[in-house]
Amino acid sequence: MAFELNFNGVNGASGKPLTPGANALELAQAVSQQNKGVPEQERALLSSLQQEFNENVLGVRPGFDETDVTDVGWGVIYHPDTPAEVRAVIADLLAHRQSNWSPFIYNPGESAVDFHLRHHHGFGLIDPEVLPYYLLIVASPAEIPFDFQYGLREHAAGRLFFAGDHGPAGYDVAAFRRYVDRLIAYENAAAVDRQRRVAVFCPTHQDDPLINQTVTHLAKPLLQKLQNNELRLLKNFPQTYRADSISDAAATRSALLDLLERQQARPALIFSTSHGIGFDSGHQRQLSDQGGLLCSEWPGTNAWTSGEVPASMYVRGQDISPDLDLSGLVIFSYACYSAGTPQIEDFAHFYNRIPQQIAPAPFLSQLPQRLLAQGALAFVGHVERTWSYSYGWPGMGYWTTTFEDSLQLMLVGEPIGYATQTFKKTFLDLLAELTNKGSFLEQFEKLQPKQKDVVRLWTAANDARAFIICGDPAARLRPLHMAAGSG
C-alpha cells in the first residue's frame, strides 16, 4: 500500500493544509523522470557535507568543556551592513560573555564551510583556539541566509535580529537593547523570578489526525516523563520541576497568552506543539502573521468552511504586549514557520523538483522577535514546514528521545545552544544513513518506488536541520540555588 508524506501547518488564507499530502510512490516516479536532475543547491549541500557524513561528529576537541562558555569561546558574526548602533549594543553582550574574540564579518555569498576555511579552521570538531564554539549571528536571514546558519552545525549557533520599520532587513535598535539588557540582568540577578515549571501547550482539532498524532505521540509522552521525573538527567537533579499540561480543547489562544502574561506560577520553559499558520508568497499577512501558533479555537481542516482563518484563533507577534517582562523564559515551538521562512522552499521534490518561491524574501517570524524583545532568553523553533519524522518513522513506531534530551539539558541549566545539538546529531545520523545506502545523488535521480526510504531520509534530514535558536545560544535557565554571576 502506498504511504502518504504529510506536512503540518495551515494556510491562513483558506484554512486548508499548507501543502497537500503526497503519495511517495508517485513522488518517486516524478523524480525519476528525465530532465529532473538534482538541483544545484542540493548538490552543493551534499558535496559540502560529505566529509561530515563519514565522520558524523559534532562539538569541540577533547580537553574543552562545551558547557563552559568561557572555555570554548563566544563570538558574534555581523553582516557588513549591520548598523553601528546595533554593534554598540552587542558589544555589551561581548563584554558580559568575557569574550576575547573580535566580531567576525560575513562575506556575502559564502557558505559555512567557506567561513571556516577563511578562518583557517578545517572540518570536524571545533577547535576553540581557532574559532569560538558559541556563535551569535546578528543579521536578518536576507543578509545572512538560513543555509549559513544550518551549516554552522558543529557550533552552538543562534541568531538575533529585530526588524525595524523598513521591512524585514531593517533593524530595531531599541529591541536589541531591551533583549541584551534583560539577558544580562537575568544572569546577574541574585534571585530568579520564575518558578521551576515547564508548561506543555498542545491543542488538538477535530478530524485533524496529523496534529492529533503529534499531541498523542510527542507532547503527551514528553509531559508524562516530565511529570514522573523520568528524564535521565533529572532523576538526581536537586531542583524539582513541576510540569503543567494545557492540552486538547483547553489549549486556547487565551490560555497561551495567559502562560506568557501571568504573574503567578510563571513557567521557565514552554514547550508547544501546534500548527503554524502560513500564507502564500507576498500575502499581506505573511510577514506579520506567518509562524503564528494555531490554538484549539480552530476546528480543523475538514470542519472549516469559512475561508480565511481569523487572527483570533492563533497567537502572533503583535499579540504580545509591549509591557510584558518575559525575562528568564525559554520557548520551544514545534510548528511550521515558527522560527522563520526561507525565500525558496526546502522541499522542492514535492513539486516535481522545481523549487517554489514561498516568500518575497527570507524572514524571521514576528512571534520570536516580539518574545525576545520582551526579555525571553531564547526561542527554539522551526524554519519552513515540519514533519512527523522528528518523532516517528513509518513501520517503526514513535520515540521522543531527541526532544527529551534537548529539554532535559535546558531544564538542568545547560546553554540552549548545547542543549539543541541533539537535533544536529539527528540530522547527521540521517544523512550518514543516506550515504550508507550508496550514492545518494544517483539513487535520487534514478529513484524507483521500492526505494521510498530514500525519500523519507532526505525529507527527515532537511526537517531535522531546520530547528534553530533565535537568541543567544549561550543563554541558559539559571537554577534557583546558583549565585549571581555563576550562570
Backbone torsions as a table, in degrees:
resi	resn	phi	psi	omega
1	MET	NA	137.7	179.1
2	ALA	-68.2	147.5	177.4
3	PHE	-111.1	154.3	-178.3
4	GLU	-99.5	142.0	169.9
5	LEU	-104.7	124.7	-173.3
6	ASN	-126.4	146.4	173.6
7	PHE	-100.7	153.9	162.6
8	ASN	-80.7	175.9	173.1
9	GLY	103.6	147.6	-178.8
10	VAL	-129.1	135.9	176.6
11	ASN	-76.4	115.8	-176.0
12	GLY	-66.9	-19.4	-179.2
13	ALA	-82.7	-19.0	-174.7
14	SER	-132.3	-20.3	-174.0
15	GLY	79.9	4.9	178.0
16	LYS	-90.9	165.9	176.3
17	PRO	-57.3	144.7	177.7
18	LEU	-58.0	-39.7	179.3
19	THR	-137.6	124.8	177.9
20	PRO	-60.8	151.5	174.7
21	GLY	-62.1	154.2	-179.3
22	ALA	-125.8	142.0	175.4
23	ASN	-80.8	122.0	-174.2
24	ALA	-63.7	-31.3	179.7
25	LEU	-70.2	-39.7	176.0
26	GLU	-66.1	-37.4	177.6
27	LEU	-61.4	-44.7	-179.7
28	ALA	-60.3	-40.5	179.1
29	GLN	-67.5	-37.4	-178.1
30	ALA	-65.1	-44.7	-175.9
31	VAL	-76.4	-10.7	178.2
32	SER	-91.3	-3.0	179.9
33	GLN	-66.8	155.8	176.8
34	GLN	-64.5	152.9	178.8
35	ASN	63.2	24.7	176.8
36	LYS	-119.9	47.0	-176.8
37	GLY	-65.2	165.9	179.9
38	VAL	-64.3	126.9	179.8
39	PRO	-58.8	150.7	-176.4
40	GLU	-58.0	-37.4	-178.7
41	GLN	-64.9	-33.8	178.3
42	GLU	-74.4	-36.2	176.0
43	ARG	-61.5	-43.3	-179.0
44	ALA	-64.0	-40.5	178.7
45	LEU	-60.4	-50.4	-177.7
46	LEU	-64.5	-39.7	-179.7
47	SER	-63.0	-44.1	-177.3
48	SER	-69.9	-24.8	-176.7
49	LEU	-96.0	-5.9	-171.2
50	GLN	-56.3	-43.7	-179.9
51	GLN	-64.8	-37.8	179.9
52	GLU	-70.9	-30.3	175.2
53	PHE	-58.2	-43.4	-176.7
54	ASN	-69.4	-38.9	-178.2
55	GLU	-83.4	-38.4	179.2
56	ASN	51.8	53.5	-177.9
57	VAL	-125.0	151.4	175.5
58	LEU	-142.0	159.6	173.9
59	GLY	102.8	-158.2	-173.4
60	VAL	-113.2	165.8	178.8
61	ARG	-62.0	153.3	175.8
62	PRO	-56.6	145.4	-179.8
63	GLY	100.5	-7.1	178.1
64	PHE	-117.6	151.7	-178.7
65	ASP	-107.9	110.5	-177.1
66	GLU	-62.1	-24.4	-178.3
67	THR	-86.6	-7.6	179.2
68	ASP	-101.9	103.0	-173.1
69	VAL	-61.9	-38.2	-179.4
70	THR	-69.7	-26.2	-179.3
71	ASP	-76.7	-40.3	-174.4
72	VAL	-102.4	-7.9	172.5
73	GLY	92.0	150.1	179.6
74	TRP	-137.0	129.3	-178.5
75	GLY	-140.5	169.3	-178.3
76	VAL	-126.9	144.2	177.3
77	ILE	-116.9	120.9	177.1
78	TYR	-104.7	153.8	163.9
79	HIS	-80.8	151.9	177.4
80	PRO	-53.0	-27.8	-176.9
81	ASP	-96.8	5.9	176.3
82	THR	-58.0	123.5	-173.4
83	PRO	-60.3	149.4	178.5
84	ALA	-61.1	-33.6	-179.9
85	GLU	-64.7	-36.5	176.9
86	VAL	-70.3	-42.0	179.3
87	ARG	-61.4	-34.9	178.4
88	ALA	-65.3	-36.7	176.9
89	VAL	-67.1	-47.1	-177.9
90	ILE	-66.1	-25.5	177.2
91	ALA	-58.7	-33.7	177.1
92	ASP	-65.9	-36.1	178.0
93	LEU	-71.7	-38.0	174.7
94	LEU	-58.4	-43.5	179.5
95	ALA	-66.3	-40.1	179.5
96	HIS	-63.5	-37.7	179.6
97	ARG	-80.1	-0.1	-179.5
98	GLN	54.6	41.4	-176.4
99	SER	-83.7	134.2	175.5
100	ASN	-98.0	4.7	-175.7
101	TRP	-90.7	129.5	171.5
102	SER	-69.8	147.6	179.4
103	PRO	-56.6	142.7	175.7
104	PHE	-92.1	146.5	178.3
105	ILE	-113.5	123.3	178.9
106	TYR	-71.6	134.9	172.7
107	ASN	-90.3	113.3	-177.5
108	PRO	-50.3	129.3	178.7
109	GLY	95.9	-12.8	-176.9
110	GLU	-80.2	151.9	174.8
111	SER	-90.5	172.7	176.1
112	ALA	-63.4	-35.4	176.7
113	VAL	-63.5	-44.0	176.6
114	ASP	-58.9	-41.9	179.8
115	PHE	-60.9	-45.3	178.3
116	HIS	-60.7	-49.1	-176.1
117	LEU	-66.6	-35.8	178.7
118	ARG	-63.0	-27.5	178.3
119	HIS	-103.2	20.7	171.7
120	HIS	62.6	37.1	175.6
121	HIS	-115.4	130.1	-178.6
122	GLY	-85.3	-162.1	-179.7
123	PHE	-84.5	163.8	174.9
124	GLY	93.7	-150.8	-174.3
125	LEU	-59.7	146.2	179.5
126	ILE	-73.3	133.6	172.6
127	ASP	-100.7	104.4	-176.4
128	PRO	-64.6	-7.2	174.2
129	GLU	-86.1	-9.8	178.9
130	VAL	-109.6	-45.0	177.2
131	LEU	-140.3	144.8	177.5
132	PRO	-70.4	148.5	178.6
133	TYR	-72.1	-41.5	179.5
134	TYR	-91.2	125.0	-179.3
135	LEU	-130.8	132.0	177.3
136	LEU	-113.1	116.9	175.6
137	ILE	-84.0	122.9	179.0
138	VAL	-113.5	86.7	-177.0
139	ALA	-177.9	159.4	174.7
140	SER	-76.4	159.2	175.7
141	PRO	-67.5	-14.7	172.9
142	ALA	-72.9	-25.7	-179.8
143	GLU	-94.0	-47.2	175.8
144	ILE	-121.1	108.8	-168.2
145	PRO	-64.8	158.4	173.3
146	PHE	-57.4	-37.9	-179.0
147	ASP	-58.7	-35.1	176.9
148	PHE	-65.4	-42.7	177.9
149	GLN	-63.8	-43.3	175.7
150	TYR	-56.7	-40.5	-174.8
151	GLY	-68.0	-17.4	177.4
152	LEU	-83.2	37.4	-171.3
153	ARG	-64.0	-27.2	178.3
154	GLU	-70.9	-23.0	-178.8
155	HIS	-91.8	162.5	163.9
156	ALA	-91.5	101.1	-171.2
157	ALA	-115.5	146.0	174.4
158	GLY	-137.9	172.1	179.1
159	ARG	-132.9	136.0	176.5
160	LEU	-125.5	120.5	178.5
161	PHE	-157.1	137.2	176.0
162	PHE	-129.1	117.9	-176.4
163	ALA	-73.5	137.6	176.8
164	GLY	-90.9	-153.3	-174.8
165	ASP	-88.3	2.2	-174.0
166	HIS	-116.4	40.8	177.2
167	GLY	94.0	-179.9	-173.0
168	PRO	-65.9	-19.0	-178.6
169	ALA	-95.6	-3.5	175.4
170	GLY	-75.1	163.1	-177.1
171	TYR	-118.3	132.8	173.6
172	ASP	-97.2	94.2	-174.2
173	VAL	-63.4	-38.0	-179.4
174	ALA	-61.7	-36.8	178.7
175	ALA	-67.7	-39.8	174.6
176	PHE	-58.0	-44.0	-178.8
177	ARG	-62.9	-43.7	179.6
178	ARG	-62.0	-43.7	-178.9
179	TYR	-62.4	-50.6	-176.1
180	VAL	-64.1	-44.1	-178.7
181	ASP	-63.2	-42.5	-178.0
182	ARG	-72.9	-34.4	176.1
183	LEU	-63.5	-47.6	-179.6
184	ILE	-64.4	-42.0	179.6
185	ALA	-62.3	-40.9	178.8
186	TYR	-62.7	-45.4	-176.1
187	GLU	-73.1	-22.2	179.0
188	ASN	-94.1	-8.6	-174.7
189	ALA	-70.1	147.3	178.2
190	ALA	-80.0	-22.1	-179.9
191	ALA	-129.3	153.2	179.1
192	VAL	-107.7	126.2	-175.0
193	ASP	-72.6	-33.8	-174.7
194	ARG	-85.8	145.6	176.3
195	GLN	-77.8	161.2	179.4
196	ARG	-82.6	73.5	-177.6
197	ARG	-126.5	146.3	171.5
198	VAL	-122.5	131.0	179.3
199	ALA	-109.4	130.4	177.0
200	VAL	-106.1	115.5	-176.7
201	PHE	-109.4	116.9	-172.8
202	CYS	-149.1	88.2	177.0
203	PRO	-71.2	151.9	170.7
204	THR	-122.0	164.8	-176.6
205	HIS	-137.7	147.7	-179.9
206	GLN	-60.5	134.5	175.8
207	ASP	53.4	42.1	177.9
208	ASP	-127.3	77.7	-171.7
209	PRO	-63.4	-27.9	-175.9
210	LEU	-69.8	-51.1	-179.3
211	ILE	-71.9	-32.6	177.0
212	ASN	-66.2	-33.5	174.8
213	GLN	-63.3	-40.7	179.0
214	THR	-62.6	-42.4	178.6
215	VAL	-65.7	-44.7	-176.1
216	THR	-68.0	-39.4	-170.9
217	HIS	-107.2	-7.0	177.1
218	LEU	-122.7	-62.2	-172.1
219	ALA	-64.6	-50.2	-175.1
220	LYS	-71.6	-37.9	172.6
221	PRO	-61.8	-38.2	175.9
222	LEU	-62.7	-43.8	179.7
223	LEU	-61.0	-43.8	-179.8
224	GLN	-60.2	-42.1	-179.7
225	LYS	-69.0	-35.0	176.3
226	LEU	-67.7	-44.4	-178.2
227	GLN	-65.5	-35.1	-178.3
228	ASN	-94.3	7.5	178.7
229	ASN	54.7	44.4	-177.5
230	GLU	-93.6	-7.4	179.2
231	LEU	-67.9	134.7	-169.4
232	ARG	-55.1	-48.2	-176.5
233	LEU	-72.0	-18.3	-176.5
234	LEU	-91.7	-9.8	-175.4
235	LYS	-59.2	-39.3	-178.4
236	ASN	-110.3	16.9	-177.8
237	PHE	-80.4	125.5	-173.6
238	PRO	-68.3	-22.7	179.2
239	GLN	-93.9	116.5	-178.4
240	THR	-86.8	130.3	175.8
241	TYR	-93.6	139.5	170.9
242	ARG	-96.9	131.7	-179.1
243	ALA	-107.4	125.4	-179.5
244	ASP	-113.5	143.1	179.6
245	SER	-112.5	130.0	168.6
246	ILE	-124.4	100.0	-167.4
247	SER	-134.0	167.9	174.5
248	ASP	55.0	-132.0	-175.6
249	ALA	-67.5	-23.2	-179.5
250	ALA	-75.8	-12.5	-177.4
251	ALA	-84.4	66.7	-177.5
252	THR	-88.4	170.5	176.7
253	ARG	-60.7	-44.2	-179.9
254	SER	-65.0	-32.5	178.8
255	ALA	-68.5	-38.9	178.4
256	LEU	-68.5	-41.7	177.4
257	LEU	-64.3	-35.5	176.8
258	ASP	-63.1	-39.4	177.0
259	LEU	-56.3	-37.7	-177.7
260	LEU	-81.1	-33.2	-170.0
261	GLU	-96.4	-19.5	-173.2
262	ARG	-60.7	150.6	178.4
263	GLN	-104.0	-14.4	176.6
264	GLN	-113.8	149.2	179.5
265	ALA	51.6	46.1	-178.0
266	ARG	-76.6	125.5	-179.6
267	PRO	-74.2	149.7	173.3
268	ALA	-86.1	-26.0	-177.5
269	LEU	-137.9	130.9	172.8
270	ILE	-115.4	124.1	174.2
271	PHE	-112.2	122.9	-177.6
272	SER	-125.1	142.8	170.4
273	THR	-124.0	127.4	-177.7
274	SER	-165.8	170.8	165.9
275	HIS	-72.2	140.2	168.0
276	GLY	-94.0	138.0	179.9
277	ILE	-79.0	141.7	-179.3
278	GLY	-141.2	164.7	-178.7
279	PHE	-141.1	160.9	176.1
280	ASP	-67.5	157.1	-177.7
281	SER	-54.6	127.2	176.5
282	GLY	83.9	-0.8	178.0
283	HIS	-58.9	145.0	-174.7
284	GLN	-62.0	-20.9	179.4
285	ARG	-102.3	2.5	-173.9
286	GLN	-64.7	-50.1	-174.9
287	LEU	-66.1	-36.6	-176.0
288	SER	-84.7	-33.2	-169.5
289	ASP	-111.5	-21.5	-173.6
290	GLN	-59.6	135.7	-175.8
291	GLY	89.9	-2.4	174.1
292	GLY	-61.8	150.7	-173.4
293	LEU	-95.8	116.0	-177.2
294	LEU	-75.3	131.2	-174.0
295	CYS	-108.3	-176.0	-168.9
296	SER	-73.2	-9.4	175.6
297	GLU	-61.1	-28.8	179.7
298	TRP	-74.8	128.8	-172.3
299	PRO	-80.9	-13.6	-177.4
300	GLY	117.6	156.0	-174.9
301	THR	-58.5	-45.0	-175.6
302	ASN	-68.4	-29.4	-178.2
303	ALA	-91.3	-11.2	-174.6
304	TRP	-88.5	121.4	-179.3
305	THR	-129.8	13.0	-171.6
306	SER	-102.5	12.0	177.8
307	GLY	77.6	-127.7	-173.9
308	GLU	-57.3	134.6	179.0
309	VAL	-80.4	122.4	-177.8
310	PRO	-71.1	149.6	-179.8
311	ALA	-63.8	-15.0	178.3
312	SER	-71.8	-3.5	179.8
313	MET	-105.5	-0.7	179.7
314	TYR	-145.6	165.1	179.3
315	VAL	-108.0	126.0	-178.7
316	ARG	-126.2	176.9	-174.7
317	GLY	-58.4	-43.8	-175.2
318	GLN	-70.4	-8.9	176.5
319	ASP	-81.9	-9.7	-179.4
320	ILE	-85.7	121.4	-175.6
321	SER	-64.8	135.3	177.1
322	PRO	-69.8	-6.6	178.5
323	ASP	-91.6	-7.4	-177.9
324	LEU	-71.8	146.1	168.6
325	ASP	-115.1	105.5	-176.3
326	LEU	-99.8	22.1	-178.7
327	SER	-53.4	135.6	176.5
328	GLY	83.7	12.6	-179.4
329	LEU	-107.3	136.9	172.2
330	VAL	-118.0	134.3	179.1
331	ILE	-119.3	131.4	174.6
332	PHE	-119.7	113.6	-175.1
333	SER	-115.9	114.8	173.9
334	TYR	-92.9	94.5	-178.3
335	ALA	-163.2	150.2	177.1
336	CYS	-59.3	135.0	174.4
337	TYR	60.8	13.0	-175.6
338	SER	-62.0	-31.7	177.4
339	ALA	-95.1	-39.1	-176.9
340	GLY	179.8	179.5	-175.3
341	THR	-136.2	125.8	173.5
342	PRO	-79.2	166.9	176.9
343	GLN	-74.1	-41.5	-179.5
344	ILE	-112.3	136.1	-176.7
345	GLU	-61.4	152.3	177.7
346	ASP	-88.2	-11.4	-174.5
347	PHE	-117.8	58.4	-174.9
348	ALA	-62.7	-23.0	-176.7
349	HIS	-67.7	-9.9	175.7
350	PHE	-79.2	-7.8	-179.8
351	TYR	-124.5	49.1	-179.7
352	ASN	53.4	33.5	171.6
353	ARG	69.4	22.6	172.4
354	ILE	-103.8	108.4	-177.3
355	PRO	-58.8	135.7	-178.9
356	GLN	-106.3	140.8	173.5
357	GLN	-78.3	126.8	-179.2
358	ILE	-113.3	-2.9	174.3
359	ALA	-158.2	150.1	177.4
360	PRO	-60.6	-30.2	176.9
361	ALA	-155.1	153.0	178.0
362	PRO	-67.2	149.2	-179.7
363	PHE	-154.6	153.7	170.0
364	LEU	-81.1	142.1	179.3
365	SER	-65.9	151.1	-178.3
366	GLN	-69.5	-31.3	-176.2
367	LEU	-61.4	-53.9	177.5
368	PRO	-62.0	-34.8	178.0
369	GLN	-60.1	-45.6	-177.4
370	ARG	-69.8	-39.6	179.5
371	LEU	-62.9	-43.3	179.3
372	LEU	-68.3	-38.0	179.1
373	ALA	-63.8	-22.9	177.7
374	GLN	-94.7	9.0	171.3
375	GLY	109.2	-4.3	176.9
376	ALA	-57.1	141.8	-177.7
377	LEU	-68.2	-44.9	-176.0
378	ALA	-160.7	154.6	175.0
379	PHE	-128.7	117.0	176.3
380	VAL	-100.0	118.9	-177.1
381	GLY	-145.5	-170.0	-172.6
382	HIS	-119.3	137.2	170.9
383	VAL	-93.6	136.6	-177.3
384	GLU	72.5	-162.4	-175.6
385	ARG	-88.8	154.6	-178.0
386	THR	-104.6	160.3	-179.5
387	TRP	-129.8	157.0	176.2
388	SER	-73.9	-6.3	178.0
389	TYR	-64.0	-13.5	177.7
390	SER	-64.5	-23.6	-176.5
391	TYR	-138.8	6.5	-179.7
392	GLY	-158.3	166.2	-178.7
393	TRP	-146.6	133.3	-178.4
394	PRO	-54.9	127.8	177.6
395	GLY	82.3	-7.8	-176.6
396	MET	-114.1	-17.5	-179.7
397	GLY	100.1	-160.9	-173.2
398	TYR	-125.3	150.9	176.2
399	TRP	-149.1	157.4	-176.9
400	THR	-125.6	14.3	-169.7
401	THR	-62.3	-39.6	-179.6
402	THR	-61.4	-43.7	178.4
403	PHE	-69.5	-41.0	178.5
404	GLU	-56.7	-49.9	-176.5
405	ASP	-61.8	-42.0	-179.6
406	SER	-65.6	-47.4	-177.8
407	LEU	-65.4	-42.3	-176.7
408	GLN	-67.9	-34.3	176.2
409	LEU	-65.1	-38.4	175.2
410	MET	-64.0	-43.4	-174.1
411	LEU	-68.1	-27.7	177.4
412	VAL	-90.1	5.9	171.9
413	GLY	91.7	20.2	175.8
414	GLU	-80.2	154.5	178.2
415	PRO	-56.2	141.9	-176.7
416	ILE	-59.5	-37.9	179.5
417	GLY	-63.5	-37.7	176.5
418	TYR	-70.7	-39.4	-176.7
419	ALA	-65.6	-29.1	-177.8
420	THR	-92.6	5.0	175.4
421	GLN	-63.8	-18.4	179.2
422	THR	-58.7	-34.9	179.7
423	PHE	-72.8	-34.7	177.5
424	LYS	-68.3	-35.7	176.8
425	LYS	-66.3	-38.1	175.4
426	THR	-61.6	-42.8	178.8
427	PHE	-58.0	-48.5	-178.7
428	LEU	-67.8	-36.5	176.9
429	ASP	-60.5	-43.5	-179.2
430	LEU	-65.4	-42.9	-178.8
431	LEU	-72.4	-31.7	174.1
432	ALA	-63.3	-39.0	178.1
433	GLU	-64.1	-34.6	176.2
434	LEU	-60.4	-44.8	-179.0
435	THR	-69.5	-28.8	178.2
436	ASN	-66.6	-22.6	179.8
437	LYS	-83.3	3.9	-179.7
438	GLY	112.9	-161.3	-179.7
439	SER	-72.5	109.4	-176.6
440	PHE	-63.0	-42.0	-178.4
441	LEU	-60.0	-43.3	-179.8
442	GLU	-66.4	-42.0	-179.3
443	GLN	-65.4	-37.3	-177.8
444	PHE	-66.6	-38.1	-178.1
445	GLU	-77.4	-24.4	-177.4
446	LYS	-115.9	27.8	-171.4
447	LEU	-59.5	133.2	175.2
448	GLN	-111.3	155.6	-179.0
449	PRO	-51.7	-36.2	-178.3
450	LYS	-69.1	-11.5	-178.0
451	GLN	-99.6	32.2	-174.9
452	LYS	-63.7	-20.2	177.5
453	ASP	-61.1	-29.9	178.0
454	VAL	-64.6	-39.9	177.1
455	VAL	-61.8	-44.5	-180.0
456	ARG	-61.1	-47.5	-176.8
457	LEU	-62.8	-44.6	-179.1
458	TRP	-62.4	-43.4	180.0
459	THR	-66.3	-44.7	-179.0
460	ALA	-63.6	-37.9	-180.0
461	ALA	-65.6	-44.0	178.5
462	ASN	-65.3	-33.3	177.3
463	ASP	-66.8	-45.0	-175.4
464	ALA	-66.0	-36.9	-175.9
465	ARG	-71.7	-17.4	-169.9
466	ALA	-90.1	5.7	169.4
467	PHE	-79.3	119.3	-176.7
468	ILE	-128.3	163.7	176.7
469	ILE	-100.8	127.4	167.1
470	CYS	-102.0	117.7	-175.0
471	GLY	120.0	-179.0	-178.0
472	ASP	-70.8	119.8	-179.1
473	PRO	-67.7	-14.1	178.1
474	ALA	-90.2	-5.6	177.1
475	ALA	-63.8	150.4	-179.2
476	ARG	-152.7	153.6	170.8
477	LEU	-71.5	131.2	-175.6
478	ARG	-100.8	116.9	179.4
479	PRO	-59.0	152.5	-174.3
480	LEU	-58.0	-33.5	-172.3
481	HIS	-82.8	-5.4	-176.9
482	MET	-78.6	138.3	-179.6
483	ALA	-78.2	163.7	179.3
484	ALA	-57.8	136.7	177.1
485	GLY	84.1	-6.8	-177.2
486	SER	-93.2	-4.9	-178.4
487	GLY	-92.7	NA	NA
